[in-house]
Amino acid sequence: MFFKQLATKESTLSYFFGCGGKGKSVAVDVVAGDEAWFVEEAKKANVSIDYVIDTHVHADHYSGGRKLAQLVGAPYCLHESNEGRGRFEFEHLRDGQSLDIGNVKVTVLHTPGHTPDSICLLVTDMRRGNLPWFIITGDTLFVGAIGRPDLAGREAEMAGVLYDTLHTKLLPLPDTLEIYPGHQAGSLCGAGLSGKPSSTLGFEKHWNPGLAMNKAAFVEYLTHEIPPRPPEMEAMMRFNLGQAA
């Protein structure tokens, strides 16, 4: 298995990984302008790009996912709840679905809270064993912080949804699981993000303040001081939904 993390605009972290032996790969949370990097990395690794996935419809940067998918002839993938929102065709991802990338297995987890359509990608290298190795958490869980709950409105309600997501979908996973988030320090998608671009679930359970609270305290914690909305948020959302060129 190969794995690459790309630090890009708006403190965003993108991902490219897959199975070199079987010549398959997946690109995750591609930022507009970085498409050529993924094409070049695929050539270097001698792999096809078989899936291009956005962990949610982004509100803080312009996505390059659809453009990359068109360039390489791969499906562009979002959670199925986006049906009817975007003015483009996409492959619907559902909770619990498995994507086989050669010897790499990717399990889709629907993790609403930051946005209703948010997903995380649980990744297992089957040549190493059956236990998952790492998870790409998008804007659901950061190193040292939690994703903001207000971008879809109804911030208190969505904070409660996010609490349930964390405690039913992520925290029961093994403490040894590596965490690769969608952003690092400098992003407006959460408050208090670490500059460290990865962690483990066990470390976050111990040190991430948002994971040590009851639900009422968690909702108050996430909604008490919400960061300003990202600049150009409305324009970015329109672009990422295919509503603007």
Summary of the structure (lengths in Angstrom):
residues: 245
radius of gyration: 16.8
end to end distance: 36.3
largest distance: 49.9
contacts: 851
relative contact order: 0.15
helix: 28%
strand: 29%
